[in-house]
Amino acid sequence: MPTTQLKLPAGFNIEVYASGIANTRSLRVGDKGTVFVGTRLGNKVTAIVKKDGKTEIKTIAEGLYRLNGLAYHKGTLYIAELSQVSKIDNVEANLDKPTKPTVIYNDLPKDEAHGWKFIAIGPDNMLYLEVGQPGNNVLHDKDHGQIRRINLDGTGAEVVALGVRHSVGFDWNPVNKQLYFTDNSRDWLSEDLPNDELNRVTKVGEHFGSPYCWQGNLPDPEFGWGHKCSDYTAPAALLGAHTAALGMRFYTGSMFPSKYKNGAFVARHGSWNKSNKLGGDVIFVTFNKDGTVKSMEPFITGFLVDNKYIGRPVDVQPMADGSMLVSDDWNGAIYRITYGKAKVAGR
């Protein structure tokens, strides 16, 4: 594990929380502290239980297809596959004998390109899910390139945001309750353009540009004809060219210094087709009172050494005690970030 090579701000500590879970991706935490893990290539949901200083890893569901996103709400675990969303009720009470997932929503495209889904429960107690653009840069139908929301029983589907190429992370600002999401911009335009984006939804139905305009000011050379960037909602922040900005969460805990309260952590998985790779880190974003972005700064660096990865962060997940987990699909590991003399995980 690369923890000794990773750099964090003074006072922060990093340790391995769990390992040996291939392609560790999305993270969610249950009411009893169980950490649920989605593995996109392993096609199974894993549960991590810490008890009496020991770590237990249990399989909750398997045989899934293009699994990625997870959400947890009042004892129920929601699971997103390529073309459907299912649920397991009372999941933490049945970790040793979990019930089979029940499908609640399957009105989804089956495109493999950008087909893996990120999901989350909003302040309105609805389930939000992203439907990616079905290719690097394509004109698509009305069922792609969007964020939807549904009731927890799968009914009442509604499009919340349009012009979304591929978001693998979103969360709600605890101050203004608005949805913020990362979005991966197109490839093969140039090595230095366009930037990935952090976007902010201020009203239902906003269009964020894809595939007509990128980063708020860059018309697409193929599909931008007849479209003005000013017709679309500009990003709240630019996150670097091809950095693959994925998981993001707002921090509301009390373990970290006060400057981190209500700011957002963003995991940048790192570029795959740039000559000089960019990303492979976790950054921290602060906000003004009006919800605009105030600043961005590095938080965890060191996953990228001599233009080669020694780890690739995917998701971030604050814990009830104020610590934070970071998943790394390159090493099949989850790290725990603490500040000061924090209690060791599981003890």
CORRA-V624145 format. One record per pair of residues at least 12 apart in sequence whose C-alpha atoms are under 7 Angstrom apart, sorted by the first residue. I is the first residue (numbers start at 1). J is the second residue. D is the distance in Angstrom with one decimal. If there is no record, write none. Layout:
i-><I;I>
j-><J;J>
d-><D;D>
This chain:
i-><2;3;5;6;6;6;6;7;7;7;8;8;8;9;11;11;12;12;12;12;13;13;13;14;14;14;14;15;15;15;16;16;16;17;17;17;17;18;18;19;19;19;20;20;21;21;22;22;22;22;23;23;23;23;23;23;23;24;24;24;24;24;24;24;24;25;25;25;25;25;25;25;25;25;25;26;26;26;26;26;27;27;27;28;28;28;28;30;34;34;34;35;35;35;36;38;38;38;38;39;39;40;40;40;41;43;43;43;43;43;43;44;44;44;44;45;45;45;45;46;46;46;47;47;50;51;52;52;53;53;54;60;60;64;65;65;66;66;66;67;67;67;67;68;68;68;68;68;69;69;69;70;71;71;71;75;75;75;75;76;76;76;76;77;77;80;80;81;81;82;82;82;82;83;83;83;83;84;84;84;84;85;85;85;85;86;86;86;86;86;87;87;87;88;88;88;104;104;105;111;113;113;114;114;114;114;114;115;115;117;117;117;117;118;118;118;126;126;126;126;127;127;127;127;128;128;128;128;129;129;129;130;130;130;130;131;131;131;131;132;132;132;132;132;132;133;133;133;136;136;137;137;138;139;145;145;145;145;146;146;146;146;146;147;147;147;147;148;159;160;160;161;161;161;161;162;162;162;162;163;163;163;163;163;164;164;164;165;165;165;165;166;166;167;167;167;167;168;168;168;169;169;169;169;169;170;170;170;171;171;171;173;174;176;178;178;179;179;180;180;180;180;181;181;181;182;182;182;182;182;183;183;183;183;184;184;184;184;185;191;192;193;194;194;194;195;195;195;195;195;195;196;196;196;196;196;196;196;196;197;197;197;197;197;198;198;198;198;198;199;199;199;200;206;207;207;208;208;208;209;209;211;212;212;213;215;215;215;216;216;216;217;236;236;237;242;243;243;243;243;243;243;244;244;244;244;245;245;245;245;246;246;246;246;246;246;247;247;247;247;247;248;248;248;248;248;248;249;249;249;249;249;250;250;250;250;251;251;251;253;254;255;255;255;256;256;263;263;263;264;264;264;265;265;265;265;266;266;266;267;267;267;267;267;267;267;268;268;268;268;268;269;269;269;269;270;276;277;280;280;280;280;281;281;281;281;282;282;282;282;283;283;283;283;283;284;284;284;284;285;311;311;311;312;312;312;313;313;313;313;314;314;314;315;323;323;323;324;324;324;325>
j-><310;15;302;300;301;302;303;300;301;302;299;300;301;299;339;340;337;338;339;340;337;338;339;335;336;337;338;335;336;337;334;335;336;334;335;336;345;333;334;332;333;334;332;333;332;333;39;42;329;332;39;40;41;42;329;330;332;37;38;39;327;328;329;332;333;37;38;39;40;68;314;315;327;328;329;38;68;69;70;315;70;315;317;70;71;72;317;72;47;48;49;47;48;49;48;67;68;69;70;67;68;66;67;68;66;62;63;64;65;66;67;61;62;63;64;59;60;61;62;58;59;60;59;60;346;346;346;347;346;347;346;95;98;81;81;82;81;82;116;80;81;82;116;80;81;116;117;118;117;118;119;119;119;120;121;89;90;91;92;88;89;90;91;89;91;117;119;116;117;110;115;116;117;106;108;109;110;103;105;106;108;103;104;105;106;101;102;103;104;105;101;102;103;100;101;102;153;154;154;134;134;135;132;133;134;135;166;131;132;129;130;131;168;130;168;169;149;150;151;152;149;150;151;152;147;148;149;150;147;148;149;146;147;148;167;144;145;146;147;144;145;146;164;165;166;145;165;166;186;187;186;211;211;211;162;163;164;165;159;161;162;163;164;159;160;161;162;160;205;204;205;204;205;206;207;205;206;207;208;207;208;209;210;211;183;208;210;183;184;185;210;183;184;181;182;183;184;182;246;247;181;182;246;247;248;182;247;248;248;249;250;250;262;291;201;202;200;201;198;199;200;201;198;199;200;197;198;199;245;246;196;197;198;245;196;197;244;245;214;274;241;241;214;215;241;215;238;239;240;241;242;238;239;240;241;242;243;244;245;215;235;237;238;239;235;236;237;238;239;235;236;237;236;233;232;233;232;233;234;232;233;223;224;227;229;234;235;238;229;234;235;229;292;293;293;271;268;269;270;271;278;279;268;269;270;271;266;267;268;269;266;267;268;269;314;315;266;267;314;315;316;264;265;266;267;315;316;264;265;266;316;317;262;263;264;265;263;264;318;322;322;322;323;339;322;339;285;286;287;284;285;286;282;283;284;285;282;283;284;281;282;283;313;314;315;316;280;281;282;313;314;281;312;313;314;312;307;307;303;304;312;313;300;301;303;313;298;299;300;301;296;297;298;299;300;296;297;298;299;297;328;330;331;328;329;330;326;327;328;329;327;328;329;327;336;337;338;336;337;338;337>
d-><6.7;6.6;6.0;6.6;5.7;4.5;6.6;5.6;5.2;6.0;5.6;5.0;6.9;6.5;5.7;5.4;6.9;5.7;4.4;6.3;5.6;5.2;6.0;6.5;5.6;4.7;6.5;5.5;5.4;6.8;6.1;4.5;6.2;5.4;5.0;5.5;6.9;5.8;5.3;5.8;4.2;6.3;5.6;6.4;4.8;6.3;7.0;6.6;6.8;4.4;5.3;6.5;6.2;6.7;4.2;6.6;5.2;6.6;6.5;5.1;5.9;5.9;4.4;5.1;6.3;6.6;5.4;5.3;6.8;6.8;5.8;6.3;6.0;7.0;6.0;5.0;6.3;5.7;6.4;5.7;7.0;6.5;6.2;6.5;6.3;6.6;6.8;6.5;6.4;5.8;5.3;5.6;5.0;6.8;6.4;6.6;5.2;6.3;6.5;6.4;6.0;5.5;4.8;4.8;6.8;6.1;6.0;4.9;5.7;6.2;5.3;5.4;4.1;6.4;6.0;6.0;5.4;5.1;6.4;5.6;4.6;5.5;6.2;6.5;4.8;5.8;6.4;6.1;4.6;4.7;6.4;6.6;5.9;6.9;5.7;6.3;5.2;5.1;5.8;5.9;4.3;6.5;6.5;6.1;6.4;5.8;5.8;6.5;5.4;4.2;5.2;5.9;6.0;5.1;6.4;6.2;4.8;6.1;6.9;5.6;4.4;5.5;6.0;6.5;6.5;6.0;6.9;6.5;6.6;6.3;5.4;5.3;6.7;5.9;4.9;5.9;5.4;6.9;5.6;4.2;6.5;5.9;5.9;5.2;6.4;5.6;5.0;3.9;5.2;6.9;5.2;5.3;6.5;7.0;5.1;6.5;5.9;4.9;4.9;6.0;5.1;5.4;5.2;6.4;6.0;6.9;6.4;6.9;6.1;6.6;5.8;6.7;7.0;6.0;5.2;6.3;6.2;5.7;5.0;5.9;5.3;5.3;6.2;6.1;6.8;5.6;4.2;6.5;5.6;5.4;6.2;5.9;4.3;6.2;6.4;5.4;5.7;5.4;6.2;5.8;4.8;6.6;6.9;5.6;4.6;4.5;4.9;6.2;5.8;6.4;6.1;6.4;6.8;6.8;6.1;5.5;4.6;5.3;6.9;5.4;4.5;6.2;5.1;6.0;5.6;5.1;6.7;5.3;6.6;4.8;5.1;6.3;4.9;5.2;6.0;6.4;6.0;4.4;6.2;4.9;4.6;4.8;4.3;6.8;6.7;6.2;5.8;6.5;6.4;6.4;5.8;5.4;5.4;6.6;5.5;4.5;6.3;6.7;4.9;6.0;5.8;5.6;5.2;4.1;5.3;6.3;6.9;5.8;6.7;5.6;6.8;6.4;6.5;7.0;6.2;6.4;5.9;5.3;6.9;5.4;4.4;6.3;5.7;5.2;6.6;5.7;4.6;6.3;6.1;6.2;5.9;5.1;6.4;6.9;4.9;6.7;5.8;6.5;6.9;5.7;5.5;5.5;6.2;6.4;5.5;5.9;5.8;6.0;4.7;3.9;6.3;6.0;5.1;5.7;5.8;6.2;6.7;6.9;6.6;6.5;5.9;6.0;4.8;5.4;5.8;5.6;5.1;6.3;6.7;4.8;5.1;7.0;6.0;6.8;5.5;6.1;5.4;4.9;6.6;5.4;7.0;6.6;4.5;6.6;5.6;6.8;6.3;6.8;6.0;4.4;6.0;5.7;6.4;6.2;6.6;5.1;5.7;6.5;4.6;4.8;5.5;4.7;5.5;5.2;5.3;6.0;6.8;5.9;4.1;6.0;6.9;5.6;5.8;6.5;5.9;6.7;5.8;5.3;5.8;4.1;5.9;6.6;5.4;4.3;6.3;6.6;6.1;5.4;5.5;6.9;6.4;6.6;5.8;5.5;4.1;6.4;5.7;5.9;6.6;4.4;5.5;4.7;6.4;6.3;6.9;5.7;5.6;4.8;6.5;5.8;5.1;6.7;6.7;5.8;4.6;6.3;5.5;5.3;6.4;6.1;4.4;6.6;5.7;5.6;5.9;6.7;5.4;5.3;5.9;6.4;6.9;6.8;5.2;5.1;5.6;6.8;6.4;5.9;5.4;5.8;5.4;6.4;5.5;5.0;6.2;6.5;6.5;5.5;4.9;6.8;6.8;5.6;4.5;4.9;6.7;5.6;5.4;6.2;5.9;6.7;6.2;5.2;6.1;5.2;6.2;5.4;6.6;5.6;4.4;6.8;5.5;5.8;6.7;5.3;6.8;5.6;5.0;5.6;5.1;6.8;6.2>
